[in-house]
Amino acid sequence: MSAWTRLAVAAALWIAVGLGLESAGLWWCHSAPPSVLVVGLLVAGGAGWLKGHFLLGKVAMRNAARIEGRGNRRCVFGFLSPAGWAVLPLMMGVGAMLRHSPIPRVWLGFIYVGLGTAMLVGASPLARHLLTPHEP
């Protein structure tokens, strides 16, 4: 699989997960009182933007550099490092624990909106990297 294809898979996965978290979060928090909803979305969105810009964007760029450094003719699943594959089930487990916790869905919604925003903001440099022409 080409490096470009693995970059595209990585960007698509980050965007799909971000949109999934956003949509679940918005669905859960829509029943909050209007003033709580506005403040909660502003705080969650702001925190998510900060995490995406200052943390996840750097992770995405390291992934892009690693993918390109490995060249073409690699497995499509190589868009994540072994450490990334190890962390993935942990993140899924935390999500399952949160969903089964006694925390009200409204508050979980704000957490999910923040995480979804972080994923989408973090994916933007990866998508830009993907769309920028590079030397073959």
N, C-alpha and C positions, 0 to 999 in steps of 0.2 A: 504494500500500500504506500502511496506517495506521502511525503511529508505534508504537502498541501491538503491532502484528503484527511490525514490525521488531525491537522489544525482545524479543518472544517468540522470534523466530528467533535473535537474538544469545544469549539465555540458553540456548536449546536446544542451540546449537552449542557453547558453552563447556562445558555439562554433558556432551554426547555425547563431545567430545574428552577431557575429564577422565576419564570412565568408560572410554573406550578405552585411554588411557594407563595408568590404574590396572590394568585387567584384564590388559593385556599385561605390565606390570611384575610383577604378582603371579604370573602364569604363569611368567615367566622366573626369578624369585627363589625360587620354592617349593622348589627342590632344594638350597638352601643349608643348611648344618648348622643345627640349631635355634637355637643361641646367636647365630650370625651373622644368621640370619633375623630374630630378635626385635630385636637391636640395629640392624640395617640398616633394618628397617621403622620403628622409632622415630625414627631419624635422618632417614630420607627423609620420613616423615610430618611431623616437626617442621619440617624445612627447607621442605617444601612449604607447610605452613600459614603459616609466616612470609612466604614469597614471595607466597602468595595474598592474605594479609591486608594486608600493607604495600605491595605493588606492584600485583598484578593486580586487586585490588579497586578501587583508584583508577583504573586503566585502564578497568575495566568501568563505573564511574560516569561517567567522562568520555565514554565511548561512549554511555551512556544519555542524558546531557545533550545531546550532539550530535544524537542521533536525535530526541529530543523537540523540540529547537530548530529542526530542519528541518521539523517539522510533518508533516501527512498528505500522501497522494498522491505518495509518492516510491517509487523502485524498491526492491524487497525487498533487493537487494544493498547498499543504502545503510546496512545495519547496521554495516558496517565503513567506516572512513575510507579514502581513497586510500593513506595511509601504512600502514594496517592490511593492506590488500590487497597492498601491496608486501612487507611483512614475512612474510606467510603462506607464500609459497613458500620463503623463506629458512629458516623454522622447519621446514618439511617436508624441505628439503634437509639440514639438520643432523640430523634424525631418521634420514634414509636413510643418511647418513654414519656415524652411530653404529651403526646396525644392521649395516652392512657393515664395521665396524672390528674389530680383533682383541680388543676388550674382551669378556670373557666375558659371556654372556647374564645370568648371575646378577647381576653388577654393573650391567649395563644395566637390569635389572629394578628395582633400587633407584632408579636415576635416573628411570625412567619412573614409579615410584610417587610420587616427590617431585613430578615435573611434573604428574601427574594430580591429586594432592592440591592443588597450587597452582591448577590450573584450576577445580576444584570449589569451593575456598574463594573464589577470585576471582569466581566466578559467583554466589555467594550474595547480595552486595549488588545485583547486577543483577536477580536473581529477586525480591528484596524490593522493589526499585524498581518492577518490573513489576506486583507484586501490591498496591502501595499506590495507593489512589485519588488521582487528580490532577484538577485543574480542566481542563475541556475546552478 
